[in-house]
Amino acid sequence: MKEYSNVNRITDCDHLIDVNWHKWKERIKRVFINCDITQYITGEITCPDEYDDPDGTYNWDKNDTWAQQVIIHNVTAS
């Protein structure tokens, strides 16, 4: 896994809240691109069958969890 700590967050004042969906959406798309997770977000990369490709399944799970973490770090708790 690459080190993405400098590109996986937008500034706190720009985190998703009730009134900034459009602005946030455009900013977070760029974070997804920088973190190489866009295809996990859009569902283009599907999880391989764990019996046919256990390593691929493990990697997919790690990357999907990373994508979830990026999203969680870019929304407000409320």
C-alpha positions, 0 to 999 in steps of 0.5 A: 500500500502506498503512503497517502497521508498527504492526499487522503483528506480535504481540509476540515472546513470542507468536510461533508455537511448538510449544505455543501454536497456539490462542493464536497463531491467535486473535491472528494472525487479528486481525493479518490483519484489521488488515492487510486480508489475511484474504481472501488467507489464506483463498484467497477472493481468487484471482489474476486471469488475467495475460492478462486483467488484468495490473494485477490480477495484479501487485496480487494478487502484491504483496498475497499476498507481503505476506500471506506476509511478515506470517505469516513475521514472526509465527512463530519461526525454529524 
